């Protein structure tokens, strides 16, 4: 079970005040969601993330004739030389040199890459659901969130529940409420991690 299961209730924060209070004495609270009490399976998260990330791979392969674009033929046995195919002709250093093999200079590689390789992976829906639930449950444990690199020292509690999310612009929907709930350090850390990709109108973390 997750560490969040030890506390059955979560405090409801307010944008107007630091805490949502009734008369300044009672703090509003809600029962902790069942998904936050799920077991944290790091192996599920790692496996599903690795398998799904393979679905964005672009197939690649070497040219099918690489290493075979030369007139080479084996001399056969009985000549006191290896049976590797050798370049025919004369008048050049290339003549008589080994070809085609992966041990030869200018030869092909062993087991050349093909575009019909098994690139993508199929992950069971149940496995993906378990991974999502485990990831959500881990987000309620401060030690896991800190280990991820987030700055949450000023955040009052995890999970951070807001009493009322106002209707704001998409750019301000998370920034303003999170800053008012003492999450400004986490927002600044995220903005500092963004970098511009040259040639693209997007950012990458």
N, C-alpha and C positions, 0 to 999 in steps of 0.2 A: 504494500500500500504506500501511497505517496505520503510525504511528510505533512501535506496540507490536510490529510484526513484527521489529524489530531485535533484540529479546531473545526467544529461543525458550523461556525458562523463566520461571516466576513463583514467587515465594516463598510458602510456606504458613505463615500466621500461626497462633498458638495463643492460646486464651483464658487459659490458665494463665500463660504467659510472653509476653514481648513477641515472641519468635521461637520457632518450633518447632525445637528443636535436639536432636541426638543426642550426649549427653555434653558439650554446650556448645561443640562445634567445627563440626559439620556442620549446615548449614541445609537443611531439607527443601524440595524444589522439585518442581514439576510442569510438564509441557510446556504451553505456552500454547495455549489452544483456538484452533481455526482461525477461529472467528467473530471473535476479537480481531485477527486478521491481515487481515481484509477491508478493502477500500478504503473510505475515508470519503467518501461522496457527500452533501454538504450540500444539493445541489439536489434529490436524491431525497427526503431527509427533509422539506425545506420544502414540496415539491410535494404529497407524500402527506398530510402533516399538514394542509395548507390544504384539500385536496379532501375529506378525511374529516371535517374540522370543519364543513363545509357540510351534512353529513347531520343535524345537530342543529338546523338552522334551522326555525323555525315559519313556515309561509306567512302572509303578510299582504297586505292589499289595501285600497284606499279603497272607499267606497260607490260602487256602479256608477252611481248617479244624481247623484253630487256634481257641482255646477256646471250641471246641466241642470234643476234644480227651479224653473224660472221660465218664464213665457209669453213667449218671445222669438221673433221671426221677422224674417228679412232684409227690408229695404225694397226690395231689388233694385237695378238700375242706373238711372242717369239722375237721381239726386237729389243729386249732388255730395257724397255721403258714402260711407264704406266699406260693403262688402256684409256686414259682420259682423252677425249677428242682434241685434236690439235689443228691449229689453223693451217690451211693448205697454202701453197704458193711459195715464193722465195723472193730474195732481194730486199728483205726488210726484217727487222728484228721481231716483228709480230709473227712471221711465219714460223711454224713449229711450236709456238707457245700453246699451252693448254687453254681450253675455252669451255663454255657452258656450265661447268661445275661451280659450286659455291666456294670451292677452295682456290679457284683460278682468278687471276687478275682480269677484271672486266667481265666476269661471269655473273650469272644470275644468283640471287639469294636463295637460301633454302626455304621451301614452302612459301612462294611469293604470295603477297596479300591479294585477296580477291574481293570484289564488291558483294559477293553473295555470302559473305561471312555472317554469322549470327550476331547482328549488331544490337537489336532491341530485345527487351526483356518483358515478359508478362508477369505481373504481380497480382496475386489474388486480391479481390476487393476487401475481403475480411482482414488481410494483412495490412492493407493500406489504412483501413479504419482503425485498427489497433495502433498503428504508428501515429496517426493524427491524435488519437485520444491520449497516448503517452506523451506526445509533445505538448499538448495543452496542459496536461497535469504537471509536467516539468516546469511550465511557465509560472506556476504558483509557488514554486520552491525557490527561495531567494538564493540559495547556494548554487543552484543550477544556472540561474539567471546571471549571477555575478561571474561564474565560470565562463559564461558565454561572452563576457566583456562589457556587459551593459552597466551603466552607472546608475544605481538605484539607491544610493545611500540616503538620499533625501526623500525618497518615495515612502509614504506612510505605511503602506501595507501591500502585499501581493496575495491574491490578485487585486488589482486596483479597480474598484467598482465605483462608477460615477452615478450620482442620483438622477441627473438629467443632462443628457447631451444636447446642447443647443443646435439649432440649424445654422450651420456656418458653411462657408465656401469649402470646396474640397481641399484647398491648400491650407486652410485654417482649422479643418475639422478635428485634427489631432494635435496640432501644435499648441493652440491657445488653451484647450482644456488640460492638456498634459502639463503645460508650464504652470498653470494655476494650481495643479495638484502636486507641485514640487518635483516634477519630472523634467525640469529644464536641462539638467546635465545630460540626461539620456538623449534628448533631442539634439543638443549641441554635438554630442559624440557621434550621433548618426550623420549629421550634416557634414562634419569634418571628415568622415570616412568616404564620402562621395568623391569620385574623381571623374573628370571628363574624358571620354574615349575619343581619341583623335579620329576625325572623319565621320563621327556619328553624333546625332542629336539626342543623346541619351547619357545616362550616368550609370556607373557600375559601382557596387560596393566592394 
